[in-house]
Amino acid sequence: MVHLKDKTTKSKELKLKKKDYDIKERPDRVGIYLKKYTRDFVFDELSGAYIGRTGFYHLNGIPIPLRKRDFERFLSGNGLEMNIIIENIGWIMGIDPKFGYIGNYLNFLETFDNEKIVKSLVMKGCEYAENQDYDSAIIHFRAALCIQPDDIDAIYNYALACRDMYLASDDEEYIGRLKAESIEYFELLVTIYPEFSQGYYYLGYSYLNLGLYIKAKLTWEKFLELTDNLEDKSEIEIRLEQIEQPITIEEGCNAILSGKYELGINILEPFLRTKFMNWWPMSYYLGIAYDRIGDKKEAIASFKRVLTLNPSHLESMDELANIYAENKDKDNERKYRNKAELIRSGGYKE
């Protein structure tokens, strides 16, 4: 987690659509894990006397989030410090950026120093993250993004915290949601702040984890152009050497996807005699290429090799069934269609 001095905003300069960068308008794939924290709050309205005394007319008739201890003090007539109200509002915004009264809360916060509030939220979020309280951390980063959607610190630390969260989990759906959120915010970061090197550092690793080696390479090459950190530079140079062969394999697969079957075969076949021989996607794409050029024997061998490595790969079963149908081999066609149907219906166990 870091704090940066450059607080300029760039979304307006880039003419990005709000739905692309504003957390209040983007689909919320993370809030599902945070809604439980709303149970810590009750909502009540400030009295007319209090509003008249403070001048905060933006809150007139607006439900204010209060924790139990705050509510008891509120009912006792002792009043509440403004920093407590602001803190509670921040929690609700971070839990649910689409909360019905967000607009009212933001109008209220505009009467204060928004830049100072955003900085405070990010700093608190970083403190929570350092203590591995990641839910509280991202709630604060999300609250900061509600106020200033293109704040560089909030974007970077939110993306980084989401990354830490999915790396610490073994729940597939949770990992998928947090990983997608992290990647999209790192992509947003380098779009809005293209000179910020650390965005490319982590985005490259995100692409690598998805098996997108060419994207990782291009992203890390940009990182190397920008960074002054010799240790990170050396690390990424080593990573780039390590993914040279996977990049070539991806290029072969892309050639097949674009209809250049002979080229794809020529690129991929040599890797069947290397440590990558058990990488099933390569055999699948080779099977596609062999089939499309009419080499049914090699296509069948490739798709069967996929199923040896990944027994529930539906696409390979479908391809085998289609080949056997062309060859009038009804028994094998039926075998693979039935197996595929069992998997689709959830009845097949590896």
C-alpha positions as CSV (number, residue, x, y, z in Angstrom):
1,M,0.0,0.0,0.0
2,V,1.3,3.4,-0.9
3,H,0.4,7.1,-0.8
4,L,1.3,9.3,-3.7
5,K,1.8,13.0,-3.8
6,D,0.2,13.5,-7.3
7,K,-3.5,14.1,-6.5
8,T,-4.5,15.4,-9.9
9,T,-7.5,13.9,-11.5
10,K,-7.5,12.8,-15.1
11,S,-10.9,11.2,-16.0
12,K,-12.3,14.5,-17.3
13,E,-9.2,15.0,-19.5
14,L,-9.6,11.5,-20.9
15,K,-13.3,12.0,-21.4
16,L,-14.1,8.6,-19.8
17,K,-17.8,7.8,-19.3
18,K,-18.8,7.7,-15.7
19,K,-20.0,4.2,-16.0
20,D,-16.5,3.2,-16.8
21,Y,-14.7,4.7,-13.8
22,D,-17.3,5.9,-11.2
23,I,-17.8,3.2,-8.6
24,K,-21.3,4.5,-8.0
25,E,-22.3,3.6,-11.5
26,R,-20.2,0.5,-12.2
27,P,-21.5,-3.0,-11.5
28,D,-20.7,-3.9,-8.0
29,R,-19.3,-7.5,-7.8
30,V,-17.8,-7.0,-4.3
31,G,-20.6,-5.4,-2.3
32,I,-22.2,-8.9,-1.8
33,Y,-19.5,-9.6,0.8
34,L,-19.8,-6.3,2.6
35,K,-23.6,-5.9,3.1
36,K,-23.4,-7.8,6.4
37,Y,-21.7,-4.8,8.0
38,T,-24.9,-2.7,7.6
39,R,-26.1,-4.7,10.6
40,D,-23.8,-2.6,12.8
41,F,-25.8,0.5,12.0
42,V,-29.3,1.9,12.7
43,F,-30.6,4.9,10.9
44,D,-32.3,8.0,12.4
45,E,-32.8,11.6,11.4
46,L,-31.1,14.6,13.0
47,S,-33.4,16.9,14.8
48,G,-34.5,20.2,13.3
49,A,-32.8,22.0,16.2
50,Y,-29.5,20.2,15.6
51,I,-29.6,21.0,11.8
52,G,-30.5,24.6,12.5
53,R,-27.6,24.9,15.0
54,T,-25.1,23.4,12.6
55,G,-26.5,24.6,9.3
56,F,-26.3,21.1,7.7
57,Y,-29.5,21.4,5.8
58,H,-28.4,18.8,3.3
59,L,-29.2,16.2,6.0
60,N,-32.7,17.5,6.7
61,G,-35.0,14.4,6.6
62,I,-32.1,12.2,5.6
63,P,-31.5,8.9,7.5
64,I,-28.1,9.1,9.2
65,P,-26.2,5.9,10.0
66,L,-25.4,5.4,13.7
67,R,-23.7,2.6,15.5
68,K,-25.3,1.3,18.7
69,R,-23.0,3.4,20.9
70,D,-23.7,6.5,18.8
71,F,-27.5,5.9,18.9
72,E,-27.6,5.6,22.6
73,R,-25.7,8.9,22.9
74,F,-28.0,10.4,20.3
75,L,-31.1,9.4,22.2
76,S,-29.6,10.8,25.4
77,G,-29.5,14.3,23.9
78,N,-25.8,14.7,24.1
79,G,-25.4,15.1,20.4
80,L,-22.8,13.7,18.1
81,E,-19.4,15.0,16.9
82,M,-19.4,15.7,13.2
83,N,-16.4,13.5,12.7
84,I,-18.5,10.5,13.9
85,I,-21.3,11.3,11.4
86,I,-18.8,11.6,8.6
87,E,-17.1,8.4,9.6
88,N,-20.4,6.5,9.7
89,I,-21.4,7.9,6.3
90,G,-18.1,6.7,4.9
91,W,-18.8,3.2,6.1
92,I,-22.2,3.1,4.4
93,M,-20.9,4.5,1.2
94,G,-18.1,2.0,1.1
95,I,-20.4,-0.9,1.9
96,D,-22.9,0.1,-0.8
97,P,-21.9,2.8,-3.3
98,K,-25.4,2.6,-4.7
99,F,-27.1,3.3,-1.4
100,G,-30.3,5.4,-1.9
101,Y,-29.0,8.4,0.0
102,I,-25.5,8.5,-1.4
103,G,-26.3,11.7,-3.3
104,N,-27.4,13.4,-0.2
105,Y,-24.4,12.3,1.7
106,L,-22.1,13.6,-1.0
107,N,-23.8,17.0,-1.0
108,F,-23.3,17.1,2.8
109,L,-19.6,16.2,2.5
110,E,-19.0,18.9,-0.1
111,T,-19.4,21.4,2.7
112,F,-16.1,20.1,4.1
113,D,-12.6,19.6,2.6
114,N,-13.2,16.6,0.3
115,E,-9.6,16.1,-0.5
116,K,-8.8,15.8,3.2
117,I,-11.6,13.4,3.7
118,V,-10.5,11.2,0.8
119,K,-6.9,11.2,2.1
120,S,-8.1,10.2,5.5
121,L,-10.2,7.4,4.2
122,V,-7.3,6.0,2.1
123,M,-4.9,6.2,5.1
124,K,-7.4,4.4,7.3
125,G,-7.9,1.8,4.6
126,C,-4.2,1.2,4.4
127,E,-4.0,0.8,8.2
128,Y,-6.7,-1.8,8.0
129,A,-5.0,-3.6,5.1
130,E,-1.7,-3.7,7.0
131,N,-3.5,-5.5,9.8
132,Q,-5.1,-7.8,7.2
133,D,-8.6,-6.5,8.0
134,Y,-9.3,-6.4,4.3
135,D,-13.1,-5.9,4.5
136,S,-12.6,-2.7,6.5
137,A,-9.8,-1.7,4.2
138,I,-11.8,-1.9,0.9
139,I,-14.8,-0.3,2.6
140,H,-12.7,2.8,3.2
141,F,-11.1,2.7,-0.3
142,R,-14.6,2.4,-1.8
143,A,-15.9,5.3,0.3
144,A,-13.0,7.4,-1.0
145,L,-13.9,6.4,-4.6
146,C,-17.5,7.4,-4.0
147,I,-16.2,10.9,-3.3
148,Q,-13.5,11.0,-5.9
149,P,-13.8,8.2,-8.4
150,D,-10.5,8.9,-10.1
151,D,-8.3,9.4,-7.1
152,I,-5.1,7.7,-7.8
153,D,-4.4,6.5,-4.2
154,A,-7.9,5.1,-3.8
155,I,-7.9,3.2,-7.1
156,Y,-4.4,1.8,-6.6
157,N,-5.0,0.6,-3.0
158,Y,-8.4,-0.7,-3.7
159,A,-7.1,-2.8,-6.6
160,L,-4.2,-4.0,-4.5
161,A,-6.4,-4.9,-1.5
162,C,-8.7,-6.9,-3.8
163,R,-5.7,-8.8,-5.0
164,D,-4.6,-9.6,-1.5
165,M,-8.1,-10.8,-0.7
166,Y,-8.4,-13.2,-3.5
167,L,-4.9,-14.5,-3.1
168,A,-5.8,-15.4,0.5
169,S,-9.0,-17.3,-0.4
170,D,-9.8,-20.8,-1.7
171,D,-13.5,-20.0,-2.5
172,E,-13.8,-20.1,-6.3
173,E,-16.6,-17.6,-6.7
174,Y,-15.0,-15.2,-4.2
175,I,-11.7,-15.4,-6.0
176,G,-13.4,-14.8,-9.3
177,R,-15.2,-11.7,-8.2
178,L,-12.3,-10.1,-6.4
179,K,-9.8,-11.0,-9.2
180,A,-12.1,-9.4,-11.8
181,E,-12.5,-6.3,-9.6
182,S,-8.7,-6.1,-9.0
183,I,-7.8,-6.4,-12.7
184,E,-10.4,-3.9,-13.8
185,Y,-9.2,-1.3,-11.3
186,F,-5.5,-1.9,-12.3
187,E,-6.6,-1.4,-15.9
188,L,-8.4,1.7,-14.9
189,L,-5.4,3.0,-13.1
190,V,-3.0,2.7,-16.0
191,T,-5.7,4.2,-18.3
192,I,-6.1,7.3,-16.1
193,Y,-2.5,7.5,-14.9
194,P,-0.4,6.0,-17.7
195,E,2.9,7.2,-16.1
196,F,2.3,5.4,-12.8
197,S,4.7,2.4,-13.1
198,Q,3.4,0.3,-10.2
199,G,0.1,-0.1,-12.0
200,Y,1.8,-1.9,-14.8
201,Y,3.8,-4.1,-12.3
202,Y,0.7,-5.6,-10.7
203,L,-1.4,-5.6,-13.9
204,G,1.3,-7.7,-15.5
205,Y,1.0,-10.3,-12.7
206,S,-2.8,-10.3,-13.1
207,Y,-2.5,-11.1,-16.8
208,L,0.1,-13.8,-16.0
209,N,-2.3,-15.5,-13.5
210,L,-4.9,-15.6,-16.3
211,G,-2.5,-17.2,-18.7
212,L,-2.5,-14.0,-20.9
213,Y,1.2,-14.1,-21.5
214,I,1.3,-11.7,-24.4
215,K,-0.6,-9.1,-22.4
216,A,1.7,-9.7,-19.4
217,K,4.7,-9.1,-21.7
218,L,3.4,-5.9,-23.2
219,T,2.4,-4.6,-19.7
220,W,5.7,-5.4,-18.1
221,E,7.6,-3.8,-21.0
222,K,5.7,-0.6,-20.3
223,F,6.6,-1.0,-16.6
224,L,10.3,-1.3,-17.5
225,E,10.1,1.9,-19.5
226,L,8.7,3.8,-16.5
227,T,10.3,2.3,-13.3
228,D,13.3,3.5,-11.5
229,N,13.2,0.7,-9.0
230,L,16.2,-1.5,-9.9
231,E,15.0,-4.4,-7.7
232,D,11.6,-4.6,-9.3
233,K,13.1,-4.0,-12.7
234,S,15.4,-7.0,-12.3
235,E,12.5,-9.2,-11.1
236,I,10.4,-8.4,-14.1
237,E,13.3,-8.9,-16.5
238,I,13.6,-12.5,-15.1
239,R,9.8,-13.0,-15.4
240,L,9.9,-11.9,-19.0
241,E,12.6,-14.5,-19.7
242,Q,10.5,-17.2,-18.0
243,I,7.5,-16.6,-20.1
244,E,9.2,-16.5,-23.5
245,Q,8.0,-20.1,-24.4
246,P,4.4,-19.6,-23.1
247,I,4.2,-16.4,-25.2
248,T,5.2,-18.5,-28.3
249,I,2.5,-21.0,-27.4
250,E,-0.1,-18.3,-27.0
251,E,0.9,-16.9,-30.4
252,G,0.4,-20.4,-31.9
253,C,-3.1,-20.6,-30.3
254,N,-3.9,-17.2,-31.6
255,A,-2.9,-18.1,-35.1
256,I,-5.3,-21.1,-35.0
257,L,-8.1,-18.8,-33.6
258,S,-7.6,-16.5,-36.5
259,G,-7.8,-19.4,-39.1
260,K,-4.0,-19.7,-39.7
261,Y,-4.1,-23.4,-39.0
262,E,-0.8,-24.5,-40.7
263,L,1.1,-21.7,-38.9
264,G,-0.4,-22.6,-35.6
265,I,0.5,-26.3,-36.0
266,N,4.1,-25.4,-37.0
267,I,4.4,-23.2,-33.9
268,L,2.8,-25.6,-31.4
269,E,3.9,-29.1,-32.5
270,P,7.5,-28.7,-31.2
271,F,6.2,-28.0,-27.7
272,L,4.7,-31.5,-27.5
273,R,8.2,-32.7,-26.9
274,T,8.9,-30.2,-24.1
275,K,7.8,-29.6,-20.5
276,F,4.6,-28.0,-21.9
277,M,3.4,-31.3,-23.4
278,N,0.9,-31.6,-20.5
279,W,-0.6,-28.2,-21.1
280,W,-4.0,-29.3,-22.3
281,P,-5.1,-26.1,-24.1
282,M,-2.3,-26.5,-26.5
283,S,-3.5,-30.0,-27.5
284,Y,-7.1,-28.6,-27.8
285,Y,-6.0,-25.9,-30.3
286,L,-3.9,-28.4,-32.2
287,G,-6.9,-30.6,-32.4
288,I,-9.0,-27.8,-33.9
289,A,-6.2,-27.0,-36.4
290,Y,-5.8,-30.7,-37.5
291,D,-9.6,-31.0,-37.9
292,R,-9.9,-27.9,-39.9
293,I,-7.2,-29.0,-42.4
294,G,-8.8,-32.4,-42.7
295,D,-6.3,-34.5,-40.6
296,K,-8.9,-36.3,-38.6
297,K,-6.5,-38.9,-37.2
298,E,-4.3,-36.3,-35.5
299,A,-7.4,-34.3,-34.4
300,I,-8.8,-37.3,-32.6
301,A,-5.4,-38.0,-31.0
302,S,-5.2,-34.4,-29.8
303,F,-8.7,-34.2,-28.4
304,K,-8.2,-37.6,-26.6
305,R,-4.9,-36.2,-25.2
306,V,-6.9,-33.2,-23.8
307,L,-9.4,-35.6,-22.1
308,T,-6.5,-37.5,-20.5
309,L,-5.3,-34.3,-19.0
310,N,-8.7,-32.7,-18.4
311,P,-11.4,-35.4,-18.4
312,S,-14.4,-33.1,-18.2
313,H,-13.4,-30.8,-21.1
314,L,-16.7,-30.4,-22.9
315,E,-15.4,-28.8,-26.1
316,S,-13.1,-31.7,-26.8
317,M,-15.9,-34.2,-26.3
318,D,-18.1,-32.2,-28.7
319,E,-15.3,-32.0,-31.3
320,L,-14.8,-35.8,-31.0
321,A,-18.5,-36.5,-31.4
322,N,-18.7,-34.3,-34.5
323,I,-15.7,-36.1,-36.1
324,Y,-17.1,-39.5,-35.4
325,A,-20.4,-38.4,-36.8
326,E,-18.7,-37.4,-40.0
327,N,-17.0,-40.8,-40.1
328,K,-20.4,-42.5,-39.5
329,D,-19.0,-44.0,-36.3
330,K,-22.3,-44.0,-34.4
331,D,-20.9,-45.9,-31.3
332,N,-18.1,-43.4,-30.6
333,E,-20.3,-40.4,-31.5
334,R,-22.9,-41.6,-29.0
335,K,-20.2,-42.3,-26.4
336,Y,-18.9,-38.7,-26.4
337,R,-22.3,-37.0,-26.8
338,N,-23.6,-39.0,-23.8
339,K,-20.6,-38.1,-21.7
340,A,-20.9,-34.4,-22.6
341,E,-24.6,-34.5,-21.7
342,L,-23.8,-36.1,-18.3
343,I,-21.3,-33.3,-17.5
344,R,-23.7,-30.6,-18.6
345,S,-26.4,-32.0,-16.4
346,G,-24.1,-32.3,-13.4
347,G,-24.3,-36.1,-13.3
348,Y,-20.6,-36.8,-14.3
349,K,-17.9,-37.2,-11.6
350,E,-14.2,-37.4,-12.6
